[in-house]
Amino acid sequence: MKLNKILNKTLLIVFAAVLLSACATKKVTNQMQGDVYTGKETIEYLASGVPDRVFFATNESVLTTASRETLRKQASWLRKNSKISVVLEGHADERGTREYNLALGERRANAAKDYLMTYGISGNRISVISYGKERPVDSGSNPLAWSKNRRSVTVKAN
């Protein structure tokens, strides 16, 4: 009898926990994929439907799968608009020295440039500049803000 009562209470607690966790589910619009921000909050567009930026993991300049897909869209648009040149702006989060972040931002912008060039975009149409940590999109000092700031942004050259 006592074992049956303990078992019933345990099942009741488990059932209640499952029920409550189902109620707590909500849609999240700003998502992290590993260590890389993939939300739409900071996404702007180079052209209709072509995002202007790609994001990077901490201390990395290696393109993610999502970044490569964005750059393929940019390359396709740039092939159709052959008279347009672009500037790739490399950025970093606030952590690290100014010099380190300038170098990291440059590596990020160059990674994007190299990828665009593999899709037939002439290097003569692409300039690279690094802003390091000097131009954050989010001035917060937390993991979400940092992930938004680790990026390369493609802008039309003047």
BELCOR-V9443 format. One record per helix or strand. SS is the DSSP state (~ for helix, > for strand). FROM is the first residue (numbers start at 1). TO is the last residue. If there is no record, write none. Layout:
SS,FROM,TO  SS,FROM,TO
This chain:
~,2,23  >,32,33  >,36,37  >,45,47  >,50,51  >,53,55  ~,65,80  >,86,91  ~,98,118  ~,123,125  >,126,132  ~,143,149  >,151,156
